[in-house]
Amino acid sequence: MPRTHIGKKKGNGTATSPDGETQKVAYDFNIYQEQRMIRTQTGTATLPGLIDIKGFVRPACFLGVNGVVLTMDDGEKMPILVINASGRIAHG
C-alpha cells in the first residue's frame, strides 16, 4: 500500500514513563500515512489510512516500556515505545 510523508518532528522534549519518571530527550521522526485506493461509481478515490512513525529519541530510555509519553517542545504529546538501545521508536 502506498504511503505519503505527512510530517516531521525534531526537537527536545521529555519522555515520561507510566510511573511518572521523566527523561529529557532529543527526538527526530518522520510521519507517514498509508493511502488506500477505493473504487467508486465514478472511478477511484484515495482515503487516508494508518499512520506510521519512523525515528528515534536520544538518549534511549524506558526501553520496551508501554505507556511512555513524549512531550515535544511545542507541547504536543504522543505515546511512544522505545524498541531498541539506539532509541528507535514506534508509535505507542
N, CA, C and O of each residue as an XYZ file, in Angstrom:
368
protein
N       0.850     -1.179      0.000
C       0.000      0.000      0.000
C       0.893      1.240      0.000
O       1.796      1.342      0.831
N       0.663      2.170     -0.902
C       1.496      3.375     -0.924
C       1.300      4.209      0.332
O       0.241      4.182      0.958
N       2.346      4.953      0.686
C       2.236      5.844      1.837
C       2.842      7.189      1.485
O       3.708      7.291      0.616
N       2.374      8.213      2.170
C       2.776      9.581      1.921
C       3.425     10.159      3.172
O       2.945      9.957      4.288
N       4.527     10.883      2.968
C       5.171     11.585      4.080
C       4.290     12.776      4.432
O       4.045     13.637      3.587
N       3.809     12.833      5.677
C       2.892     13.911      6.055
C       3.454     14.846      7.115
O       2.799     15.820      7.486
N       4.661     14.565      7.611
C       5.215     15.477      8.605
C       6.538     15.015      9.167
O       6.948     13.867      8.989
N       7.198     15.935      9.849
C       8.465     15.661     10.517
C       8.463     16.427     11.829
O       8.012     17.570     11.895
N       8.971     15.784     12.869
C       9.109     16.421     14.181
C      10.542     16.245     14.633
O      11.083     15.140     14.596
N      11.158     17.338     15.061
C      12.527     17.283     15.543
C      12.677     18.348     16.613
O      12.247     19.487     16.427
N      13.287     17.980     17.737
C      13.484     18.957     18.790
C      13.892     18.289     20.084
O      14.421     17.177     20.100
N      13.633     18.994     21.165
C      13.942     18.496     22.506
C      12.646     18.409     23.298
O      11.771     19.267     23.181
N      12.539     17.371     24.096
C      11.318     17.189     24.869
C      11.580     16.335     26.092
O      12.714     16.172     26.543
N      10.483     15.794     26.612
C      10.556     14.968     27.816
C       9.786     13.681     27.591
O       8.632     13.700     27.162
N      10.441     12.550     27.887
C       9.765     11.254     27.892
C       9.341     10.975     29.327
O      10.131     11.123     30.259
N       8.076     10.569     29.498
C       7.544     10.280     30.827
C       7.033      8.853     30.864
O       6.196      8.459     30.051
N       7.546      8.078     31.818
C       7.128      6.682     31.970
C       5.762      6.631     32.654
O       5.313      7.630     33.216
N       5.101      5.475     32.610
C       3.798      5.348     33.273
C       3.845      5.618     34.779
O       2.842      6.030     35.361
N       5.008      5.388     35.419
C       5.095      5.646     36.861
C       5.550      7.068     37.186
O       5.801      7.388     38.348
N       5.658      7.935     36.150
C       5.958      9.345     36.367
C       7.417      9.733     36.275
O       7.745     10.912     36.411
N       8.300      8.780     36.048
C       9.718      9.098     35.883
C       9.904      9.839     34.557
O       9.278      9.486     33.557
N      10.769     10.871     34.543
C      10.975     11.661     33.327
C      12.427     11.600     32.872
O      13.338     11.364     33.666
N      12.617     11.818     31.574
C      13.951     11.868     30.981
C      13.916     12.905     29.859
O      13.077     12.828     28.962
N      14.828     13.871     29.915
C      14.960     14.834     28.818
C      15.544     14.102     27.615
O      16.504     13.344     27.757
N      14.971     14.323     26.433
C      15.420     13.634     25.226
C      15.441     14.590     24.036
O      14.753     15.611     24.017
N      16.249     14.226     23.050
C      16.167     14.829     21.727
C      15.361     13.845     20.887
O      15.545     12.635     21.016
N      14.480     14.339     20.035
C      13.680     13.451     19.191
C      13.783     13.900     17.741
O      14.006     15.074     17.445
N      13.619     12.947     16.860
C      13.660     13.198     15.422
C      12.895     12.063     14.754
O      13.344     10.917     14.778
N      11.748     12.365     14.161
C      10.991     11.322     13.485
C      10.173     11.882     12.333
O       9.837     13.066     12.291
N       9.864     10.986     11.400
C       9.025     11.292     10.246
C       7.697     10.579     10.412
O       7.619      9.497     10.996
N       6.654     11.205      9.888
C       5.307     10.667      9.991
C       4.810     10.347      8.581
O       4.848     11.192      7.687
N       4.346      9.115      8.403
C       3.835      8.653      7.116
C       2.392      8.204      7.285
O       1.979      7.800      8.372
N       1.625      8.278      6.192
C       0.251      7.788      6.227
C      -0.012      6.942      4.990
O       0.303      7.334      3.867
N      -0.603      5.762      5.229
C      -0.985      4.902      4.118
C      -2.082      5.580      3.304
O      -2.896      6.334      3.837
N      -2.088      5.304      2.025
C      -3.128      5.819      1.139
C      -3.876      4.626      0.564
O      -3.281      3.782     -0.106
N      -5.151      4.553      0.817
C      -5.969      3.436      0.347
C      -6.781      3.871     -0.875
O      -7.514      4.860     -0.840
N      -6.630      3.116     -1.932
C      -7.395      3.375     -3.151
C      -8.693      2.566     -3.095
O      -8.673      1.364     -2.830
N      -9.809      3.231     -3.344
C     -11.097      2.527     -3.378
C     -11.796      2.841     -4.687
O     -11.582      3.890     -5.295
N     -12.628      1.916     -5.101
C     -13.422      2.128     -6.310
C     -14.732      2.821     -5.931
O     -15.354      2.513     -4.914
N     -15.120      3.747     -6.768
C     -16.393      4.433     -6.586
C     -17.214      4.235     -7.854
O     -16.733      3.630     -8.812
N     -18.427      4.729     -7.873
C     -19.274      4.617     -9.068
C     -18.694      5.397    -10.238
O     -18.954      5.080    -11.398
N     -17.904      6.424     -9.921
C     -17.363      7.265    -10.991
C     -15.874      7.068    -11.236
O     -15.282      7.802    -12.026
N     -15.258      6.096    -10.577
C     -13.822      5.876    -10.761
C     -13.173      5.378     -9.488
O     -13.605      4.383     -8.906
N     -12.128      6.076     -9.054
C     -11.436      5.702     -7.817
C     -11.260      6.923     -6.936
O     -11.331      8.064     -7.393
N     -11.031      6.653     -5.666
C     -10.775      7.717     -4.705
C      -9.685      7.228     -3.753
O      -9.493      6.023     -3.586
N      -8.988      8.152     -3.142
C      -7.947      7.839     -2.178
C      -8.431      8.222     -0.783
O      -8.888      9.341     -0.550
N      -8.318      7.267      0.138
C      -8.680      7.524      1.528
C      -7.433      7.403      2.394
O      -6.599      6.528      2.163
N      -7.299      8.284      3.398
C      -6.162      8.158      4.302
C      -6.298      6.896      5.147
O      -7.395      6.523      5.563
N      -5.152      6.241      5.394
C      -5.145      5.018      6.191
C      -4.354      5.184      7.471
O      -4.369      6.251      8.085
N      -3.665      4.132      7.874
C      -2.929      4.105      9.133
C      -1.723      5.042      9.114
O      -1.137      5.304      8.064
N      -1.368      5.537     10.293
C      -0.196      6.393     10.487
C       0.988      5.512     10.897
O       0.830      4.568     11.672
N       2.173      5.829     10.372
C       3.400      5.114     10.727
C       4.447      6.156     11.109
O       4.625      7.151     10.407
N       5.135      5.924     12.220
C       6.165      6.833     12.718
C       7.519      6.132     12.615
O       7.660      4.988     13.047
N       8.507      6.808     12.048
C       9.867      6.273     11.958
C      10.822      7.311     12.526
O      10.869      8.440     12.037
N      11.596      6.940     13.567
C      12.550      7.881     14.126
C      13.119      7.392     15.436
O      13.122      6.195     15.721
N      13.607      8.345     16.242
C      14.287      7.973     17.480
C      14.161      9.053     18.540
O      13.810     10.198     18.252
N      14.457      8.658     19.783
C      14.699      9.576     20.893
C      16.088      9.244     21.421
O      16.497      8.083     21.426
N      16.811     10.269     21.866
C      18.140     10.045     22.454
C      18.301     10.955     23.643
O      17.956     12.133     23.552
N      18.803     10.468     24.748
C      19.262      9.105     24.941
C      18.082      8.137     24.951
O      16.957      8.509     25.284
N      18.363      6.871     24.573
C      17.335      5.837     24.645
C      16.943      5.669     26.110
O      17.810      5.586     26.980
N      15.667      5.620     26.379
C      15.195      5.471     27.757
C      13.900      4.672     27.761
O      13.199      4.608     26.751
N      13.589      4.072     28.883
C      12.351      3.307     29.056
C      12.185      2.243     27.969
O      11.093      2.045     27.436
N      13.284      1.567     27.653
C      13.313      0.560     26.599
C      12.254     -0.519     26.829
O      12.257     -1.191     27.860
N      11.348     -0.677     25.859
C      10.315     -1.708     25.922
C       9.169     -1.438     26.869
O       8.322     -2.309     27.068
N       9.115     -0.246     27.464
C       8.053      0.079     28.431
C       6.846      0.661     27.684
O       6.963      1.671     26.990
N       5.692      0.014     27.835
C       4.452      0.529     27.242
C       3.936      1.704     28.059
O       4.116      1.743     29.276
N       3.299      2.654     27.400
C       2.683      3.777     28.097
C       3.575      4.988     28.283
O       3.216      5.906     29.021
N       4.746      5.015     27.621
C       5.622      6.188     27.693
C       5.025      7.295     26.832
O       4.549      7.040     25.726
N       5.051      8.523     27.341
C       4.520      9.672     26.605
C       5.661     10.642     26.332
O       6.392     11.035     27.241
N       5.800     11.022     25.062
C       6.769     12.036     24.662
C       6.061     13.381     24.612
O       5.094     13.556     23.871
N       6.550     14.333     25.409
C       6.046     15.709     25.334
C       7.069     16.507     24.540
O       8.215     16.663     24.961
N       6.640     17.010     23.386
C       7.542     17.722     22.480
C       7.653     19.184     22.865
O       6.869     19.683     23.673
N       8.632     19.873     22.283
C       8.893     21.260     22.671
C       7.743     22.208     22.346
O       7.679     23.305     22.899
N       6.822     21.798     21.447
C       5.657     22.635     21.148
C       4.461     22.311     22.044
O       3.381     22.876     21.873
N       4.663     21.378     23.020
C       3.600     20.996     23.945
C       2.791     19.790     23.500
O       2.018     19.238     24.282
N       2.965     19.376     22.245
C       2.230     18.210     21.745
C       2.719     16.953     22.459
O       3.904     16.822     22.763
N       1.790     16.029     22.724
C       2.131     14.781     23.400
C       1.812     13.612     22.479
O       0.835     13.627     21.730
N       2.685     12.578     22.560
C       2.494     11.407     21.726
C       2.966     10.170     22.482
O       4.061     10.167     23.044
N       2.136      9.108     22.499
C       2.598      7.860     23.111
C       3.675      7.233     22.229
O       3.546      7.207     21.005
N       4.743      6.725     22.859
C       5.821      6.089     22.111
C       6.223      4.788     22.789
O       5.932      4.559     23.963
N       6.892      3.952     22.024
C       7.512      2.745     22.544
C       8.944      2.751     22.031
O       9.166      2.709     20.821
N       9.921      2.804     22.938
C      11.331      2.750     22.548
C      11.656      1.273     22.336
O      11.560      0.469     23.264
N      12.045      0.919     21.090
C      12.143     -0.500     20.747
C      13.563     -1.051     20.720
O      13.744     -2.265     20.626
N      14.586     -0.180     20.801
C      15.948     -0.724     20.883
C      16.871      0.267     21.579
O      16.488      1.405     21.850
N      18.098     -0.181     21.865
C      19.060      0.625     22.627
C      19.571      1.832     21.852
O      20.213      2.707     22.433
N      19.299      1.896     20.546
C      19.653      3.068     19.742
C      18.614      4.173     19.854
O      18.809      5.273     19.338
N      17.499      3.872     20.537
C      16.450      4.869     20.724
C      15.378      4.854     19.655
O      14.529      5.744     19.622
N      15.398      3.851     18.771
C      14.369      3.748     17.718
C      13.011      3.685     18.378
O      12.840      2.987     19.377
N      12.029      4.411     17.832
C      10.704      4.439     18.433
C       9.645      3.890     17.487
O       9.795      3.884     16.265
N       8.577      3.434     18.108
C       7.344      3.077     17.405
C       6.247      3.908     18.048
O       6.323      4.253     19.227
N       5.242      4.220     17.272
C       4.095      4.949     17.818
C       3.378      4.042     18.782
O       2.884      2.982     18.397
N       3.317      4.453     20.051
C       2.720      3.601     21.097
C       1.254      3.691     21.108
O       0.601      3.040     21.924
